[in-house]
Amino acid sequence: MRRIFVGDIQGCRDELEDVLAAVRFDPSSDELHPVGDLVNRGPDSLGTLRLLRRLDAGGVLGNHDIHLLRLADGIGTPRPGDTLDAVLAAPDRDELITWLRKRPLCRAWDDVVAVHAGLHPAWDDPIAVLAPLSPTDADDERVAFATRVRYCDAKGRRPARDYPAPGAPFAPWYEHWVARHGTARTVTWGHWARNGLVRIPGGRGLDTGCVWGGQLTAWIADEDRLVHVPARRKYSTKD
């Protein structure tokens, strides 16, 4: 059984099919785990969700997935650049939303932890912290950290802005995580297209900006192998 983690798909179904072909994905013997942001800004969020559901994908929720859940619940506000109308109007909308809602904020194995954006350095057990939470609670700082963090300080405090890069004491969150928790388990994440591919001891950052015209990246954890496919075109210009 191979575990195949895929960076931010964001509705780029064609590229998802390309990367699955490139890794020779076999649903009978492989597990598929997107690291969040399955939907939005790309051209085919509906097709992406249908494909992932058919393949019984696992994975975790990202901020764009939570945005879709909030819209479906009637508690969110549409944003410029959203490409979610087809999902919300689909005849199988309820089935897809129910499937998406079952994705957790974090998944963990003995050797790997998957999250969308990052892990707070004080979370000795991220599953215990995140599993009880409602992902659609916009006021929960733990949800926001797991799905939106880029920089933080050693105590997990986030800067007011992520760009341009803030100065000390802020650093990429994974530097603080590895400093405290070591590299016994590899954390894999997405969310940070501007930062691109990250391959460090104890970390694999997989957001290589497919929706911005970059690549879609898969990490085959059991082989520690990265596979990239190019975006077929640039779908969004807002970062």
N, C-alpha and C positions, 0 to 999 in steps of 0.2 A: 504494500500500500504506500503510494507516494502522496505527500501533502504538497499541493501546488498553491502557492499564495500569489495573488495578482494585485498589482497596484491599481490606482484609481481608474475605474472604467468610465464613469460619468456618461453612461448612455452610448458609448462607442461600441455597439454590438459587433460591427464588422471586424474591428480590431480584436475584440474578445475571441471571436471565432478564429481569427488568424493566430493568436497566441496559443489557443487550445490545440490547433493543428500543429504548431511549431513544437510543442512539448509532447505531442502525440497523446493527448489526454484520453484516458479510457475510464469512463464512469464506473465500470465494474471493478476497477482495481486502483483508482486514484481518488483522492479527496480534493475538492476545489474550494479555496478560501480567499475570496476577495477581501482586501483590507479596508473596505469602506468606500463611500462615495460611488456606489453602484450606478447612480442615476444623476441626471441634470447637467445642463449646458451642452451635452452631446446630442446627436441627432435621433437616437432611438432608445430612450429609456424604457419604453414599453417592451420592445423586443429583447432588451437586455434582461429585464426582470423575468420575462417568460422563459428565456433560455436558462438562466441561472436556476430558476425553480424546477425546470424540467431535469436539469442535471443534479438536483438535490445538493446544491452548493451550500457551504456553511458560511464562513466569513463573519465579519463584524459590521456594525453600523458606522457610517460617517455622518458628518454634519449635513450633507445634502440629502442623505437618506432620511435623517430625522426631520429635515425641512419638509420632505414629501409626506411623512407620517403626520406632521402637524397640519399640513394642508388638508389631508384626508380626514382628519378629526375636526376640521373647521376652526382650528385655533391658530393657524398660521396665516401669514400674509404673503401673497405672491411677490416675487422680486424681479426686477429687470434681469433679463438673461435666462430666466427659468425656461426649461423645455419639458415640463411635466404634464401639460394639458392632456396628452394622449393617454397617459397612465390614469389620470383622474376620470377620464371619460370612457375608459375601456369597459367592455362587457364583463371582463374577468377582474375588474378593479378590486373587488372585495377579497378575492382569493390571493391576488398579488400583494395587497397591503397586509393581509394576515400573515402571509409567508415572510414578508420583509420585517414585520414587527417582531418576529421570533428570532431575528439575528441579535446576538448580545452586543454589548459594548466592548467586550474583551473575551478572547479565548486563550486557553493555556494548555500546554502539554508539558511533559517533563523537561523538554529541551527547547521549546519555542513558546513565545507569547505573542499574540496578534492583537493589535489595537489600531484605531484609525490614525490618530494624531500622536499621542504620546502617553507616558505614564509618569505620574507624580513621584518624585524621588522618595517621598515618605510612605508610599504604598508598598508595604512588605508583601501583601497579598492582594494584587489588583482585582482578582475575581471576587474576593470577599467584599471589597470596597464597591465595585461597580455592579455586581449582579443584582442587588436589591433595588437599584435605582430605576426610575421611569425615564427612558431616554428623551421623552418629549417634554420634560420639565425644563423649561428655558432658564429657570433661575438657579438650577443646581450647578454649583461651580465644579463639582467632580465630573459631571457629564460634559461641561464645557472644556475642562482640561483634557479629557480623554479624546475628544473629537475636534479640538481646535488649537491646542498648544503647539507652539514652535520653539519659542525661547522661554526660559525661566531661570531663576536663581537656584542656589543650592537648597533653599527651603521651599521651592515650588512656586514662588511668586512670579507672576507673569508681567511682562512690561506692558505699557499702555498701547504700544504699537510694535508690530513685528518687522516693519520695513520702513525705512532702511534698518539694517541690523542694529539693535540696541547695544550699547557698550556694557562693560562690566558693571554689576556682577552677573549680568545675563549671558547665557550661552545656550546653544541648542540643548533642548531638554534631555536628549539621550546621553550627553556628556555627564550630566549630574546623575542620571540613572545608573550608568555603568560605574561611575566612581563609587556609588553607594552599594550597588547590588552585584557588581562583577559581571562576568561574561559566561557564567555557567549555563544560562538560558539565553537564547537569541531572541531579541524583540524585533518584530517586523511591523512596519507601519507604512502609511501613505501620507496624504494631505499636504505635502510640501513640494509642489512642482518646481518652485523657484530654486530649491535646494538640490533637486535632482536625485539621482541614484546615490545612496549612501551604503557603503559596505565597510563596516568596522568590526572589530572583535565585539561580539555581543549585540550587533545591530545590522538590520537590512532595511533601508528605506527605499520603497518601491514606486513612489510617485514620479514618473518620468514624463509627465505632462502630455499624455495622449490627446486630451481634448484641446490642448493649445497647439497641436501640430507636432508634438514630440514623439514619444514611443509609449507603448504599453509593455510593461515588464512583468514577467513571472519569475518567481523564485521557487525552485524545487528544493524544498528544505532537506529532504533525505539524501540528496546528492550535492547539496550546497552549490547549486548551479543556477545561474541567471540566464533568462532567455528574453530577448527583446524583439518586438515587431514594430515597424514604423506606423505612425498615424497615416491614414489614407489622405487626409487633408487637415487643415486647421479649422476647427469647428467653433471656437470661441476666441474672442480677443480681449476679454476682461479677466484680469488676474487679481 
